[in-house]
Amino acid sequence: MRDESHLRQIAIPALAEVTGATAIALDFETASPSAGSICSIGLAWIVAGRVARVAHRLVRPHDMRFSPGFIAIHGIEPRDVEDEPEFPAIWDELAPHLEATPLLLAHNAPFDIGVLRAALQHYGIAAPGFGFLCTVKIARAAWPEMENHKLSTVAAHLGLDLRHHAADSDAAACANIALLAAQGAALPDMLPRWGITPGRLEGGYYEACSSARDRQASFRRHRPPPWLRGGI
């Protein structure tokens, strides 16, 4: 019998239900290699230092093209989303939360923010301004001894429940990773200690979240040769 727990939908709360949220964790599942092919959105709100609410919405991709390898990862099939709304309808519910909450979290933010940017571009929707943090970078800073910092690895290390690739569970794990790394401090206050600079998405502007290691690597790649620096 097919396990359909990953198809359970949880409504996006009204703004009044998550008043005072300091961050929202976001996770996308996609139907194909096309970045904008969203088939599932998971969200977790951090309020008063804990995960206060989660939400999960299934989404009909604009082209309904599902790759078998992607179905094998998340278990969502075309029949599961054929009657669901496309991204703009979900965005109408989500956008006010992003406008009201100062920070977005994602585990491997280049993927999830890339998916969001692609979907916004496809539908001609302007992005509201918000900052974002990558919890892969946070986990690397907080627990450098780990063999890798994949979501499943970090969740197991921290004893977090995880139904991997169920978007709501992934989002909740992402939020809890940030909270446990911060050890009760506000996330923005921890950024200097972690050496992390938030990313930014606003209108046509995009800046990636970066760590000290990223910036050092970029400096080495773009550093001029010795003869231009006056050295030998």
Secondary structure, 3 states (H helix, E strand, C coil): CCCCHHHCCECCCCHHHHCCCCEEEEEEEECCCCCCCEEEEEEEEEECCEEEEEEEEECCCCCCCCCHHHHHHHCCCHHHHCCCCCHHHHHHHHHHHHHHCCEEEECCHHHHHHHHHHHHHHHCCCCCCEEEEEHHHHHHHHCCCCCCCCHHHHHHHHCCCCCCCCHHHHHHHHHHHHHHHHCCCCHHHHHHHHCEECEEEECCEEECCEEHHHHHHHHHHHCCCHHHHCCC
